[in-house]
Every structure is written in structure tokens, then in C-alpha cells.
Amino acid sequence: MKNNAIKSFFLIGGAIFIAEFVLMSTMFSFLEDKVPPWGFAVLDSMVIALVTMAVIYIAQAKEWINYSADGRTEIIILKICAIVFCAEATVMFLLSAEAIQFHLWEQAVIDSLALAIITSSLVYWVIVRPNLVRRNKDVKQLLREMYTVNIMVFSSIAVLLLVLGFVVYKQYADISQDMLTVLVLIYITFLLGGGAVLWIMIKSESKKIIEFAKMNSLAFFDDLTNLGNKRYFDVQLDMMLKQLVTDGTNMALMFLDLDRFKPVNDTYGHEAGDCTLRAAARRITSCINVNDIACRIGGDEFAVILTNVESEEILDSIAHRIIKAFYEDFTYEEFKFNIGISIGICVIHADYRVIDILKHADNAMYKVKEEGGNSYNILY
């Protein structure tokens, strides 16, 4: 599934809301008269921090979010859980104040909504968004998702304050009209002032994303094919190898070299060669899965990092699709010509070094070249 910040925001926020609502209702039922308020707050905060950690890992396993499984990210997750613990404890202490007596369902709804907003916002800003910027070249998509998530967070906070105000108003039904007018004006001021601050933040963030995307594009992407370049490939391969060591994900590396490409350049010129490379890149990417990473690493050489390779049949299927895609003639102006593709595949093992993976994939590809090309070979 394609990484989607909006979907991750909703799914993680919804999961936390449901988990906290069920947890609070259950704990109130069994522990209300047995544990003091401070103990209840600490216990609830500890449990929900662990639930948050579990939700983040489940979200990664289900591909709701996508992050690099390195030591730095693990520390970030622990920090998020620590913040959630402190935030939940603070909310619980405030809700247990004697000045305002909340009903059980009111306390559960307010607490769950506040926690869902805090957690989903943290996960988006600390984990999802940085990885989206690093992995995605589509600036418009990044900006659209950033606008949507920011507006959702602001709207959620506005709804939370409205619910809180309604609960307080119910308990103080004899509140004067003047005081009610003041509270409404304060709420409107929050909406206007918060909206203005949000707009300034969005404009500032948009500028940063555009600048970063331009730098990212120059540093990590091939202008001709819009695929990752050799530098991007090296970074991703190293990252994927670390992930393999961490969680045992099955992966493979595919080296691809175009057959009979040099005569195209020599006969029809470099513009024809560039047109052919762009078309070859499109055909390759159309045959792989959305989470696989395709790069152009040389003149007519491509590489694909295949993720979640559960069996040899999957490798066979992808290789056959790519080879079949090259059966169709390439065209440049009124000219038509046929080129093939040689594919070498290395199944990656946890004890492999990067140099071993590159060597095996390269050897597998050149064996195909020696046998006439337009085929594939797998080394384990």
C-alpha cells in the first residue's frame, strides 16, 4: 500500500481513541473505588504508552506508515511514548479535579479525543512526514497532505474545546449571559488566532518542503528518468539491509542492463537514447510492486530493490513481467527498434555485506549477458 499521511493520521488516531476509551471504561469499572486518582492516572498513562508503541509497530507492519527501522527511529518511538505518558497523566489529573465533576463517558470521550490528537500528530510530524519528504519527489502530494493533516489537527482541537465547553456549561447552567458571551468570544478568538498561526506555519513549512524537495531531487534523483540515482540506491540498499537484520524481511536485489542499447545511440543519436531510457524506466516500474525501489545507476543500467519477497515464484513473476514488457518495440519519431533486457537477481541474506550483494547481482546479470541476454538469473 502506498504510504499515505492522511490515512495514517486517521488510522492511528482512531486506534488510539478506541483503545483509550475501552481502557478507561474498563479501569473505571474495576478500579474506581480501589485506586486513588493519582494512581489511576499513572496506571492509565503507562498502559496507553505501551499501547501507543504497539500501534506504531502494527502500523508499520500493516504499511499504514513507512519508516526506516534503524536505531535512531527506535529512540524516536520511545520518546513519543514518553511524551504520550506525560500528556495522558496531565490530562487525567486535570479531568479528576474537584472543581468540575465529569461523568464517566464525558471523561472517557474527552481524554480519548485529546490523546488521539496528540499521538497521531506526534507520529505524523516525527515519523511519517520526514520519511515522506525523503522518499517522495511529488512536492504537490507532500504539500496537500501537510495542509490536510494540519487542518485536521486544528479542527480536532476546536471540536475538543467545544465538547469541553459544553460539558462545563451543563454543570454551570446558572452561568450569567455576560459570562457565556465572554466564553463564546474567547472560543471565536481561539479559532481566528489559531487559524492565523496555522496559516503562518503552513506557509513557512511549505517553503521548507519546496526547498528540501529541490535539494533532494538534485542529490538523489535522476533527471532523465525521475528514478533514484546511484547515491539514492546506495542509501536505500544500506537502509534495507539494516531492516533485514532487524526484522528478517525477505528482500532481493535486481540488476538490469539493456540489450542492444548502444546501436540505438550510435544509429539514431543521443536524443533517441534518452527517449529509450525514459520508456525503459516506465516499463520497469510498471512491473514491480509499489514498495519496491527502482533506480538508474548507470548509463543503461538499472537496479531494483525488491521488498517482501516471500518465495522464488515472486522473483520469477516479476522478472518475467519485465522481460515481457520489453517485447514491444520502442519508438523514436518515425523509427522503431527492439531492445531486450538482462536481469541478475541476488536473494539477500542477513549475513551479506553490501559488497557481496552487489557482486552476486552483477555476476548473475553478466551470466545472462554471456548467454545471449533477454533473460534472468537468480543467485542465492
DRENTOR-461222 format. One record per residue (C-alpha): residue in three letters; x, y, z. Coordinates in steps of 0.2 Angstrom, whole numbers. Layout:
N
Ala;X;Y;Z;
...
This chain:
380
Met;0;0;0;
Lys;6;17;-4;
Asn;12;27;11;
Asn;-2;40;14;
Ala;0;53;28;
Ile;-19;56;29;
Lys;-23;38;30;
Ser;-10;35;44;
Phe;-17;50;54;
Phe;-34;44;54;
Leu;-30;25;57;
Ile;-18;29;71;
Gly;-29;42;79;
Gly;-44;31;78;
Ala;-34;16;85;
Ile;-28;26;100;
Phe;-46;34;103;
Ile;-54;17;103;
Ala;-40;9;114;
Glu;-41;23;127;
Phe;-60;24;128;
Val;-61;5;131;
Leu;-46;6;143;
Met;-54;20;153;
Ser;-71;12;154;
Thr;-64;-5;159;
Met;-52;3;173;
Phe;-66;14;180;
Ser;-77;-2;181;
Phe;-65;-12;191;
Leu;-53;1;200;
Glu;-63;16;203;
Asp;-65;13;222;
Lys;-48;4;224;
Val;-35;16;217;
Pro;-33;34;221;
Pro;-34;47;207;
Trp;-15;49;205;
Gly;-13;30;205;
Phe;-26;28;192;
Ala;-18;42;181;
Val;-1;34;182;
Leu;-8;16;178;
Asp;-18;23;164;
Ser;-3;33;157;
Met;8;18;157;
Val;-4;6;148;
Ile;-8;19;135;
Ala;11;22;132;
Leu;13;4;129;
Val;-2;3;118;
Thr;5;18;108;
Met;21;9;105;
Ala;11;-7;99;
Val;0;4;87;
Ile;15;11;79;
Tyr;23;-6;76;
Ile;7;-13;70;
Ala;5;2;58;
Gln;22;-1;51;
Ala;18;-20;49;
Lys;2;-16;40;
Glu;11;-2;30;
Trp;0;12;36;
Ile;16;21;39;
Asn;34;18;32;
Tyr;49;22;42;
Ser;67;16;42;
Ala;70;3;55;
Asp;86;10;62;
Gly;92;14;80;
Arg;88;32;78;
Thr;69;28;74;
Glu;68;16;89;
Ile;74;30;100;
Ile;61;42;92;
Ile;47;30;96;
Leu;52;28;114;
Lys;52;47;115;
Ile;35;48;108;
Cys;29;35;121;
Ala;37;46;135;
Ile;28;61;128;
Val;11;52;127;
Phe;14;46;145;
Cys;16;63;152;
Ala;2;70;141;
Glu;-10;57;147;
Ala;-5;59;165;
Thr;-8;78;164;
Val;-25;76;156;
Met;-30;63;169;
Phe;-25;74;183;
Leu;-35;89;175;
Leu;-50;79;172;
Ser;-50;72;190;
Ala;-50;90;198;
Glu;-64;93;210;
Ala;-69;109;203;
Ile;-78;101;188;
Gln;-86;84;190;
Phe;-86;74;174;
His;-97;59;171;
Leu;-88;43;166;
Trp;-92;44;147;
Glu;-88;63;147;
Gln;-71;60;154;
Ala;-68;45;143;
Val;-73;54;127;
Ile;-63;70;131;
Asp;-47;60;137;
Ser;-48;48;122;
Leu;-50;63;109;
Ala;-36;73;117;
Leu;-24;58;117;
Ala;-29;53;99;
Ile;-25;71;93;
Ile;-8;71;102;
Thr;-2;54;97;
Ser;-7;55;79;
Ser;0;72;77;
Leu;17;66;85;
Val;18;51;74;
Tyr;14;62;58;
Trp;27;76;62;
Val;41;65;69;
Ile;40;49;59;
Val;28;50;44;
Arg;32;67;37;
Pro;51;66;37;
Asn;51;49;28;
Leu;38;56;16;
Val;49;71;12;
Arg;65;59;10;
Arg;56;46;-1;
Asn;44;56;-11;
Lys;48;68;-25;
Asp;30;73;-28;
Val;30;90;-20;
Lys;12;93;-23;
Gln;7;77;-14;
Leu;18;82;1;
Leu;10;99;2;
Arg;-8;93;0;
Glu;-5;80;14;
Met;3;93;25;
Tyr;-12;105;23;
Thr;-24;92;26;
Val;-16;85;42;
Asn;-13;102;49;
Ile;-31;107;46;
Met;-37;91;54;
Val;-27;93;69;
Phe;-33;111;71;
Ser;-52;106;68;
Ser;-50;91;81;
Ile;-43;103;94;
Ala;-58;115;90;
Val;-70;101;92;
Leu;-62;95;109;
Leu;-63;113;116;
Leu;-81;114;110;
Val;-85;97;119;
Leu;-76;103;135;
Gly;-85;119;135;
Phe;-102;110;133;
Val;-98;99;147;
Val;-93;113;158;
Tyr;-109;123;153;
Lys;-120;109;158;
Gln;-113;109;176;
Tyr;-115;128;177;
Ala;-132;130;170;
Asp;-134;146;180;
Ile;-120;155;172;
Ser;-123;173;168;
Gln;-127;178;150;
Asp;-112;190;151;
Met;-100;176;156;
Leu;-107;165;142;
Thr;-104;179;129;
Val;-86;181;136;
Leu;-83;162;134;
Val;-90;162;116;
Leu;-79;177;112;
Ile;-64;168;119;
Tyr;-68;152;108;
Ile;-70;163;92;
Thr;-54;172;96;
Phe;-45;155;98;
Leu;-52;150;81;
Leu;-47;166;72;
Gly;-30;167;81;
Gly;-26;149;79;
Gly;-31;149;61;
Ala;-19;164;58;
Val;-5;155;67;
Leu;-9;139;57;
Trp;-8;148;41;
Ile;9;156;45;
Met;15;139;50;
Ile;9;131;34;
Lys;17;144;23;
Ser;33;143;32;
Glu;33;124;31;
Ser;28;124;13;
Lys;43;135;9;
Lys;55;122;18;
Ile;47;107;9;
Ile;49;115;-8;
Glu;67;120;-4;
Phe;71;102;3;
Ala;62;94;-12;
Lys;73;104;-24;
Met;89;99;-15;
Asn;83;81;-13;
Ser;79;80;-31;
Leu;96;86;-36;
Ala;105;75;-24;
Phe;95;58;-25;
Phe;86;58;-42;
Asp;90;55;-60;
Asp;83;70;-70;
Leu;81;59;-86;
Thr;70;45;-79;
Asn;64;53;-62;
Leu;70;37;-54;
Gly;83;37;-39;
Asn;101;39;-44;
Lys;116;29;-38;
Arg;118;39;-22;
Tyr;99;36;-18;
Phe;102;17;-22;
Asp;117;16;-10;
Val;107;24;4;
Gln;91;14;1;
Leu;101;-3;0;
Asp;110;1;16;
Met;94;5;25;
Met;85;-10;18;
Leu;100;-21;24;
Lys;98;-14;41;
Gln;79;-18;41;
Leu;83;-36;36;
Val;94;-38;50;
Thr;81;-30;62;
Asp;65;-39;57;
Gly;70;-53;45;
Thr;61;-46;30;
Asn;64;-56;14;
Met;72;-45;1;
Ala;82;-46;-16;
Leu;92;-35;-27;
Met;89;-35;-46;
Phe;102;-28;-58;
Leu;95;-24;-76;
Asp;105;-20;-91;
Leu;98;-15;-108;
Asp;102;-27;-123;
Arg;107;-19;-139;
Phe;106;-1;-132;
Lys;122;5;-139;
Pro;117;4;-158;
Val;102;14;-154;
Asn;113;29;-148;
Asp;125;26;-162;
Thr;112;25;-176;
Tyr;98;37;-170;
Gly;108;49;-159;
His;108;53;-140;
Glu;90;60;-140;
Ala;84;43;-146;
Gly;94;35;-132;
Asp;87;47;-119;
Cys;69;43;-125;
Thr;73;25;-124;
Leu;79;26;-107;
Arg;64;35;-101;
Ala;52;22;-109;
Ala;63;8;-101;
Ala;61;16;-84;
Arg;42;17;-86;
Arg;41;-1;-91;
Ile;52;-7;-77;
Thr;42;2;-64;
Ser;26;-4;-71;
Cys;31;-22;-67;
Ile;36;-20;-49;
Asn;27;-18;-33;
Val;23;-1;-25;
Asn;35;-3;-11;
Asp;50;-9;-22;
Ile;63;4;-26;
Ala;69;7;-44;
Cys;85;17;-48;
Arg;95;21;-63;
Ile;113;18;-58;
Gly;122;20;-74;
Gly;120;24;-92;
Asp;109;9;-97;
Glu;109;0;-80;
Phe;95;0;-68;
Ala;93;-8;-51;
Val;78;-13;-41;
Ile;77;-17;-23;
Leu;63;-30;-20;
Thr;55;-30;-3;
Asn;44;-43;5;
Val;50;-57;-7;
Glu;41;-72;1;
Ser;46;-85;-12;
Glu;56;-89;-28;
Glu;39;-88;-38;
Ile;38;-70;-34;
Leu;55;-66;-41;
Asp;51;-77;-57;
Ser;34;-67;-59;
Ile;42;-50;-58;
Ala;57;-55;-69;
His;45;-62;-82;
Arg;34;-47;-82;
Ile;49;-35;-85;
Ile;56;-46;-99;
Lys;39;-47;-107;
Ala;37;-28;-106;
Phe;52;-27;-117;
Tyr;45;-37;-131;
Glu;36;-22;-138;
Asp;46;-11;-150;
Phe;52;6;-144;
Thr;49;21;-155;
Tyr;58;37;-158;
Glu;50;49;-171;
Glu;46;38;-186;
Phe;59;24;-181;
Lys;55;8;-172;
Phe;68;-4;-164;
Asn;69;-18;-152;
Ile;80;-19;-136;
Gly;80;-33;-123;
Ile;85;-33;-105;
Ser;97;-44;-95;
Ile;92;-47;-77;
Gly;103;-53;-62;
Ile;95;-56;-46;
Cys;103;-59;-29;
Val;92;-65;-14;
Ile;98;-55;1;
His;103;-64;17;
Ala;106;-56;34;
Asp;124;-60;34;
Tyr;128;-52;17;
Arg;138;-36;16;
Val;133;-23;3;
Ile;148;-28;-7;
Asp;143;-46;-8;
Ile;125;-41;-13;
Leu;132;-30;-27;
Lys;144;-43;-33;
His;131;-58;-33;
Ala;118;-47;-43;
Asp;132;-41;-55;
Asn;138;-59;-58;
Ala;121;-65;-61;
Met;117;-52;-74;
Tyr;133;-55;-83;
Lys;130;-73;-84;
Val;114;-69;-93;
Lys;123;-57;-105;
Glu;136;-71;-109;
Glu;121;-82;-114;
Gly;113;-70;-126;
Gly;103;-59;-114;
Asn;85;-55;-113;
Ser;83;-67;-99;
Tyr;86;-68;-80;
Asn;97;-77;-67;
Ile;95;-79;-49;
Leu;109;-82;-36;
Tyr;105;-87;-18;
